[in-house]
Amino acid sequence: MKYCYECGTLLELKELEGEGLIPYCKGCEQYRFPIFSTAVSMIVENPSQNKILLIQQYGTENNVLVAGYVNKGESAENAVIREVREETGLTVQSLRFNKSEYFPKTNTLMLNFSCVVDSENLDGLSEKEIDKAQWFSVDEAAENIMPNSLAKRFLLNFLNTEA
């Protein structure tokens, strides 16, 4: 962030006790901490935990994880439950935090979770958000997820910690 989001003044770095150098607005006389979006991505497992759901969306043929933004006032855990329900029609039975990573392309802090859902039934897929969804075995999921992607890094991290 180069400019103040309130008044547009060019920010300068200024020492803040205990925090180090922080962007500071002379116009507002306020420190401006970084602003970014927060999103969740989910490794969705079937009830037997032997299959992983991958989706395709927005006209691409890349298999990715179910994901979505955290709403203002919402916990990350509630966002997982809501996004899985909205996009797939499935109900989360249990969830666990795995890992986080900043995604510079969209200025988003991504929080990755694994979750077990109530069934493999994909009749409730959102036609607006998902073009295709498919259950894959664990090994197939690792082979079929979008190469060189954050989704793949999250999935491989999950599989390596589960082994």
C-alpha positions in Angstrom: 0.0 0.0 0.0 1.6 3.3 -1.2 -1.2 5.7 -0.5 -3.6 6.3 2.4 -6.9 4.6 1.9 -8.7 7.5 3.6 -7.2 10.7 2.0 -4.9 9.5 -0.7 -1.7 11.0 0.8 1.6 9.2 -0.1 2.5 7.0 2.9 5.9 7.1 4.5 7.5 4.6 6.9 7.5 5.7 10.5 8.7 3.8 13.6 5.9 2.6 15.8 7.0 1.5 19.3 7.1 -2.3 19.4 5.9 -2.7 15.8 8.9 -1.4 13.7 8.5 0.6 10.5 4.8 1.0 9.6 3.2 3.0 6.8 2.1 6.4 8.2 -0.2 9.1 6.7 0.9 12.7 7.5 -2.5 13.9 6.3 -4.6 11.8 8.7 -1.8 11.5 11.2 -2.5 7.8 11.4 -0.6 4.6 11.0 -2.0 2.4 8.1 -1.6 -1.3 8.6 -1.8 -3.6 5.6 -5.3 -4.3 4.2 -6.0 -7.6 2.4 -8.8 -10.0 1.8 -9.2 -13.2 3.6 -10.5 -16.4 2.0 -10.8 -20.1 2.8 -10.0 -23.1 0.6 -11.1 -26.6 1.5 -9.9 -30.1 0.9 -13.4 -31.7 0.9 -13.3 -35.3 1.9 -16.2 -37.8 1.5 -17.6 -39.5 4.7 -15.1 -42.4 4.4 -12.2 -40.0 3.9 -10.9 -41.9 0.9 -12.0 -39.4 -1.8 -11.4 -35.7 -2.4 -13.7 -33.4 -4.2 -12.2 -31.2 -6.9 -14.1 -28.6 -8.9 -13.8 -26.6 -12.1 -15.2 -23.2 -12.4 -15.4 -20.0 -14.5 -15.0 -21.8 -17.8 -11.6 -23.3 -17.1 -10.8 -27.0 -17.1 -8.4 -26.7 -14.1 -9.3 -28.8 -11.1 -9.1 -26.8 -7.9 -10.3 -26.9 -4.3 -13.6 -25.4 -3.2 -12.9 -21.9 -1.9 -14.5 -18.6 -1.0 -14.0 -15.3 0.8 -14.7 -14.8 4.5 -17.5 -12.3 5.1 -17.2 -9.3 7.4 -18.0 -10.5 11.0 -17.7 -14.2 10.0 -15.2 -16.7 11.4 -13.0 -18.7 9.0 -14.7 -21.9 10.3 -18.1 -20.6 9.6 -17.0 -19.5 6.1 -15.8 -23.1 5.4 -19.2 -24.4 6.4 -21.1 -21.8 4.4 -19.0 -22.0 1.2 -19.1 -25.8 1.1 -22.9 -25.6 1.5 -23.3 -22.8 -1.1 -21.1 -24.3 -3.8 -21.7 -28.0 -3.4 -24.9 -28.4 -1.4 -23.0 -30.7 1.1 -23.0 -30.3 4.9 -19.6 -30.2 6.7 -19.5 -32.8 9.5 -16.0 -31.9 10.8 -13.2 -29.5 9.8 -9.6 -28.9 10.7 -7.2 -26.0 9.9 -4.2 -27.0 7.8 -2.1 -24.1 6.6 -2.2 -20.5 5.4 -0.5 -18.7 2.6 -0.6 -15.2 1.2 -1.7 -15.1 -2.5 -0.3 -11.9 -4.0 -2.3 -12.2 -7.3 -5.5 -11.3 -5.4 -4.0 -9.7 -2.3 -5.6 -12.5 -0.2 -4.6 -14.4 2.8 -5.7 -17.9 2.1 -6.6 -20.2 5.0 -6.7 -23.9 4.1 -8.9 -26.4 5.9 -9.8 -30.0 5.4 -13.3 -31.0 6.0 -15.4 -34.2 6.0 -18.9 -33.8 4.4 -22.1 -35.8 4.9 -22.3 -37.5 1.5 -20.9 -37.8 -2.0 -24.1 -36.6 -3.5 -23.4 -33.7 -5.9 -27.0 -33.0 -6.8 -26.8 -29.6 -4.9 -24.0 -28.1 -6.9 -24.3 -24.3 -7.5 -24.8 -23.8 -11.3 -23.5 -20.2 -10.8 -20.2 -21.1 -9.2 -19.3 -24.6 -10.3 -19.0 -25.9 -13.9 -18.0 -29.4 -12.9 -17.2 -31.3 -9.7 -15.8 -34.8 -9.3 -14.7 -37.1 -6.5 -11.2 -38.4 -6.9 -9.2 -41.0 -4.9 -6.5 -39.4 -2.8 -3.8 -40.3 -5.4 -6.0 -39.2 -8.3 -6.7 -35.9 -6.6 -2.9 -35.2 -6.3 -2.4 -36.0 -10.0 -5.4 -34.1 -11.3 -5.3 -30.8 -9.4 -4.1 -27.7 -11.2 -0.3 -27.9 -11.6 1.8 -25.1 -10.0 -1.1 -23.8 -8.1 -1.8 -22.7 -4.5 -4.5 -25.4 -4.5 -1.9 -28.1 -5.3 0.5 -26.8 -2.6 -2.3 -27.0 -0.1 -3.4 -30.5 -1.1 0.2 -31.8 -1.1 0.8 -30.3 2.3 -2.4 -32.0 3.6 -1.4 -35.3 2.1 2.1 -35.1 3.5 0.9 -34.3 7.0 -1.7 -37.1 6.9 0.8 -39.8 5.9 
